[in-house]
């Protein structure tokens, strides 16, 4: 058994285009087998090789590499049965080989954790956002974030607890624009009945699963009567099948005002792509900022986890002051998705105890702690928790 364990722990390195891809343990799962399993069962692929899972890790740009490094450190200390297949994506590259390497890895493993990949507006129009390409290629149609007040963080509003469901594959992010005549650009917003029904159904199912009472559809149907009108109509159609859940709708500009004045009125919110981007950032700001809120992108076959606001934090990269909370909580969402609920609970408890009880804060939320100090405090909580469990036995 010992020799088998050593064999399964062997690390193999492979060289990819423009980057180094490191495969740990179970990265040789056949893509066909994983995909067919997920399509049949709608759940993540089962653990392989002694109960371990392989997850694609995309460090991204800015603070992404240092935060994903801390995730690996925390997983190692907590003995989480996850091995990372690391794929680097070069945001400055003009070819798309690296992002397609990452997409292939996610198709093989079924699950990924990623830092944000920078999209520069100075790139030529032909350059596609790597983040958007990843989401559309894998049909990760539902972006879900949970904005919740944290007792250890000082904010203007308290008692916020909002689930935001954002359509992730169409709308203004369809990458369909052209210059009709010099000086006139048409940018197409695509809204389809099939995808609107799908995201509305997801939002109501999530609300019922989480015991929520109300779903609010956010739109601009008073102006975009066809596009947003179709989205709103689809939400109303789905709502009719959930009589136990209250449904209402709100125009997007009013929504932003209501969020900053009385956010407690919202429970579950569902909206098209661009509005979701705006509302996600507003809500993250309400509960303390981008360093606190995790996010997830779900499709029928794959799931990718990241920070909610998708910013790279380039200005604070390598300064050891980035808040690791959002990335660590995103990794906990990933563990829950993999049915590793005990591991997720252990890490989540350590993160929140460090923030709320011991008040170890980075500068973004008014503290003076460094990233490393916060992570060390979290690791201490995990170690203490292990010791307490051993003592009970």
C-alpha positions in Angstrom: 0.0 0.0 0.0 2.9 2.4 0.8 4.5 1.9 -2.6 1.1 2.4 -4.3 0.6 5.7 -2.4 4.1 6.8 -3.5 3.3 5.9 -7.0 0.1 7.9 -7.0 1.9 10.9 -5.6 4.4 11.1 -8.5 4.5 14.5 -10.1 4.8 14.7 -13.9 5.7 17.9 -15.7 4.6 18.7 -19.3 5.6 21.7 -21.4 2.7 23.6 -23.0 2.7 26.4 -25.6 3.8 29.7 -23.9 3.6 28.2 -20.4 4.5 25.3 -18.2 1.7 23.0 -17.2 2.2 20.9 -14.1 0.1 17.8 -13.6 -0.3 16.3 -10.2 -1.5 12.8 -9.6 -4.8 12.1 -11.3 -4.6 14.5 -14.3 -4.7 11.6 -16.7 -8.5 11.1 -16.5 -9.8 10.6 -20.0 -11.7 13.6 -21.2 -14.4 11.5 -22.8 -15.1 9.6 -19.6 -15.4 12.7 -17.5 -17.6 14.5 -19.9 -20.0 11.6 -20.4 -20.4 11.1 -16.7 -21.2 14.8 -16.0 -23.7 14.9 -18.9 -25.5 11.8 -17.6 -25.5 12.7 -13.9 -25.3 16.6 -13.8 -22.8 16.4 -11.0 -19.0 16.7 -10.8 -16.9 13.7 -11.8 -16.1 11.2 -9.1 -12.8 11.2 -7.3 -10.1 9.1 -8.7 -6.9 7.5 -7.4 -7.5 6.9 -3.7 -10.3 9.5 -3.3 -8.4 12.5 -4.8 -9.8 15.0 -7.2 -7.9 16.8 -10.0 -8.7 20.5 -10.5 -7.5 22.8 -13.2 -5.7 25.9 -11.7 -5.4 29.1 -13.8 -3.4 31.6 -11.8 -4.3 34.5 -14.1 -2.8 38.0 -13.8 -2.2 40.6 -11.1 -2.7 39.2 -7.6 -4.0 35.9 -9.0 -0.7 33.9 -8.9 0.0 34.9 -5.3 -3.5 34.2 -4.1 -3.7 30.8 -5.8 -0.4 29.9 -4.2 -1.9 30.6 -0.8 -4.9 28.4 -1.7 -2.5 25.5 -2.4 -0.7 26.2 0.9 -4.0 26.1 2.8 -5.2 23.0 1.0 -1.9 21.3 1.9 -2.1 22.2 5.6 -5.8 21.1 5.7 -5.0 17.8 3.9 -7.6 18.5 1.2 -7.7 15.6 -1.3 -7.3 17.8 -4.3 -4.4 17.9 -6.8 -4.0 20.9 -9.1 -3.2 20.8 -12.8 -1.7 24.3 -13.3 -2.2 26.0 -16.7 -0.7 29.5 -17.3 -2.6 31.8 -19.7 -0.8 34.7 -21.2 -3.2 37.6 -21.5 -0.8 39.6 -23.7 -0.5 36.8 -26.3 -2.2 37.4 -29.7 -2.8 33.7 -30.4 -5.3 31.7 -28.4 -3.4 28.5 -27.9 -2.9 29.1 -24.1 -6.6 29.7 -23.4 -7.6 26.6 -25.4 -5.0 24.6 -23.4 -6.8 25.8 -20.3 -10.2 25.0 -21.7 -9.0 21.5 -22.7 -7.8 20.9 -19.1 -11.1 22.0 -17.7 -12.9 19.6 -20.0 -10.7 16.9 -18.8 -11.1 17.6 -15.1 -14.6 19.1 -15.0 -13.7 21.8 -12.4 -11.3 24.8 -12.2 -10.2 27.5 -9.9 -8.9 30.7 -11.6 -7.5 34.1 -11.1 -8.8 36.8 -13.4 -7.1 37.2 -16.8 -6.5 40.8 -17.8 -8.3 42.1 -20.9 -6.7 45.3 -22.2 -8.9 47.7 -24.1 -5.8 48.7 -26.1 -5.8 45.3 -27.8 -7.1 45.1 -31.4 -10.8 44.4 -31.9 -10.0 40.9 -33.1 -8.6 40.1 -29.6 -11.2 38.2 -27.5 -11.4 38.4 -23.8 -9.8 35.2 -22.4 -12.3 35.1 -19.6 -15.3 35.5 -21.9 -13.9 32.9 -24.3 -13.5 30.4 -21.5 -17.1 31.0 -20.2 -18.7 30.7 -23.7 -16.6 27.7 -24.9 -17.6 25.7 -21.8 -21.2 27.1 -21.7 -20.8 28.3 -18.1 -24.2 30.0 -18.3 -24.8 30.8 -14.6 -22.5 33.2 -12.7 -23.5 33.1 -9.0 -22.2 35.2 -6.2 -23.3 35.5 -2.6 -23.0 38.9 -1.0 -23.3 38.7 2.7 -22.5 41.1 5.6 -19.5 39.9 7.7 -19.7 40.9 11.4 -15.9 41.7 11.5 -16.0 44.2 8.6 -17.2 47.7 9.1 -19.7 48.8 6.4 -22.5 51.3 6.0 -25.2 48.7 5.7 -25.7 45.6 7.8 -27.7 42.4 7.4 -27.1 42.0 3.6 -27.7 38.5 2.3 -28.1 38.5 -1.5 -27.7 35.8 -4.1 -27.0 37.2 -7.5 -27.5 35.0 -10.6 -26.1 36.5 -13.8 -26.6 35.1 -17.3 -23.0 34.5 -18.4 -22.9 33.7 -22.1 -24.7 36.3 -24.2 -26.1 39.8 -23.9 -23.6 42.6 -24.5 -20.8 40.1 -24.1 -21.6 38.4 -27.4 -18.5 39.9 -29.0 -20.5 40.9 -32.1 -19.7 44.4 -33.2 -18.6 46.1 -36.4 -18.2 49.6 -37.9 -21.0 50.1 -40.4 -19.5 53.2 -41.9 -16.6 55.3 -40.6 -17.5 56.7 -37.2 -20.5 54.5 -36.7 -20.2 51.3 -34.6 -22.9 48.7 -34.0 -22.5 46.5 -31.0 -25.0 43.7 -30.9 -26.8 42.6 -27.7 -28.1 39.1 -28.0 -31.0 37.9 -25.9 -32.4 34.4 -26.6 -35.5 32.8 -25.2 -33.7 29.5 -24.6 -30.9 31.1 -22.5 -33.3 33.5 -20.7 -35.6 30.6 -19.7 -32.5 28.6 -18.6 -31.0 31.3 -16.4 -34.5 32.1 -14.9 -35.0 28.4 -14.1 -31.6 28.2 -12.5 -32.4 31.2 -10.3 -35.7 29.9 -9.1 -34.3 26.4 -8.5 -31.4 28.0 -6.5 -33.9 30.1 -4.5 -36.0 27.0 -3.6 -32.9 24.9 -2.7 -31.5 27.7 -0.4 -34.9 28.4 1.2 -35.2 31.9 -0.2 -38.5 33.7 -0.5 -38.2 36.2 -3.4 -36.6 36.4 -6.8 -36.1 39.9 -8.5 -35.5 40.1 -12.2 -33.4 43.1 -13.2 -33.9 44.6 -16.7 -34.4 47.7 -18.9 -37.5 46.5 -20.7 -39.0 50.0 -20.7 -36.3 51.0 -23.3 -35.1 47.7 -24.9 -38.6 46.4 -25.3 -37.6 43.4 -27.5 -34.4 42.2 -25.9 -35.0 42.9 -22.2 -38.7 42.5 -22.8 -38.0 38.9 -23.9 -35.8 38.3 -20.8 -38.5 39.7 -18.5 -41.2 37.6 -20.2 -39.1 34.5 -19.7 -38.6 35.2 -16.0 -42.4 35.7 -15.6 -43.1 32.4 -17.4 -40.7 30.5 -15.1 -42.0 32.3 -12.0 -45.5 30.9 -12.7 -44.1 27.4 -11.9 -42.9 28.5 -8.5 -45.9 29.8 -6.6 -44.1 29.4 -3.3 -41.5 32.1 -4.3 -42.4 35.7 -4.6 -41.4 37.3 -8.0 -40.9 40.9 -8.8 -38.9 42.9 -11.3 -37.0 46.2 -11.2 -35.4 48.4 -13.8 -31.6 48.3 -13.6 -31.0 52.0 -12.9 -33.5 51.9 -10.0 -31.9 48.7 -8.8 -28.5 50.4 -8.3 -30.1 53.2 -6.3 -32.2 50.7 -4.2 -29.0 48.6 -3.5 -27.1 51.5 -2.1 -30.0 52.8 -0.1 -31.8 49.7 1.2 -30.0 46.5 0.1 -31.8 44.3 2.7 -35.0 44.3 0.4 -33.2 41.9 -2.0 -33.0 38.1 -1.7 -32.2 36.4 -5.0 -31.6 38.5 -8.1 -31.4 37.4 -11.7 -30.3 39.4 -14.7 -28.7 39.5 -18.1 -24.9 39.7 -18.5 -23.9 43.3 -18.4 -26.3 44.3 -15.6 -25.0 41.3 -13.6 -21.4 42.7 -13.9 -22.5 46.1 -12.6 -24.7 44.7 -9.8 -22.0 42.2 -8.7 -19.5 45.0 -8.2 -22.0 47.2 -6.4 -23.0 44.4 -4.0 -19.3 43.5 -3.4 -18.7 47.1 -2.4 -21.6 47.1 0.0 -20.2 44.2 2.0 -16.6 45.4 2.1 -15.0 45.2 -1.3 -13.6 42.9 -4.0 -11.3 41.0 -1.6 -14.2 39.5 0.3 -16.7 38.0 -2.1 -16.3 34.7 -4.0 -17.9 33.7 -7.3 -18.8 30.6 -9.3 -19.6 29.9 -12.9 -21.8 26.9 -13.5 -22.7 25.0 -16.7 -24.3 21.6 -17.2 -20.9 20.0 -17.6 -18.3 22.2 -15.9 -17.8 24.6 -13.1 -15.2 27.4 -12.7 -14.6 29.2 -9.4 -13.0 32.7 -9.0 -13.4 36.0 -7.1 -16.8 37.6 -7.7 -15.7 40.9 -9.1 -13.2 39.5 -11.6 -10.6 42.3 -11.3 -6.9 41.5 -11.5 -5.7 43.7 -8.7 -2.7 44.6 -10.8 -1.9 47.8 -8.8 -1.3 45.8 -5.6 0.3 42.7 -7.2 3.5 41.4 -5.3 3.0 43.9 -2.5 1.8 41.3 0.0 -1.3 43.3 0.8 -4.0 41.6 -1.3 -7.0 40.2 0.7 -6.9 36.4 0.3 -10.5 36.0 1.6 -12.4 36.0 -1.7 -10.1 33.4 -3.4 -10.1 31.2 -0.3 -13.9 31.3 -0.1 -14.1 30.6 -3.8 -12.0 27.5 -3.2 -14.5 26.5 -0.5 -17.3 26.8 -3.0 -15.3 24.6 -5.2 -14.9 22.0 -2.5 -18.6 22.0 -1.8 -19.2 21.4 -5.5 -16.9 18.4 -5.3 -18.9 17.2 -2.3 -15.9 17.7 0.1 -18.1 19.5 2.5 -16.1 18.8 5.7 -12.9 20.3 4.1 -14.9 23.3 2.8 -16.4 23.9 6.3 -12.9 23.6 8.0 -11.3 26.2 5.7 -14.4 28.5 5.6 -14.6 28.5 9.4 -10.8 29.3 9.7 -11.1 32.2 7.2 -14.2 33.7 8.9 -12.9 33.3 12.4 -9.7 35.0 11.5 -11.6 37.9 10.0 -14.6 38.2 12.4 -13.2 37.2 15.8 -9.5 37.9 15.6 -9.9 40.9 13.3 -6.8 40.1 11.2 -7.5 42.5 8.3 -5.6 43.6 5.2 -5.5 47.3 4.3 -8.5 47.1 1.9 -10.9 46.7 4.9 -9.1 49.0 7.3 -6.4 46.7 8.7 -2.6 46.7 8.7 -2.1 42.9 8.2 -0.2 41.6 5.2 -1.5 38.8 3.0 1.0 36.4 4.5 0.0 37.3 8.0 -3.6 36.7 7.3 -2.9 33.4 5.7 -0.7 32.3 8.6 -3.5 33.2 11.0 -5.9 31.1 8.9 -3.4 28.2 9.0 -3.1 28.5 12.7 -6.9 28.1 13.0 -6.8 25.0 10.9 -4.0 23.5 12.9 -5.8 24.3 16.2 -9.0 22.8 14.8 -7.1 19.6 14.0 -5.7 19.4 17.5 -9.1 19.9 19.1 -10.6 17.1 17.0 -7.7 14.7 17.9 -8.1 15.5 21.6 -11.8 14.6 21.4 -10.9 11.2 19.9 
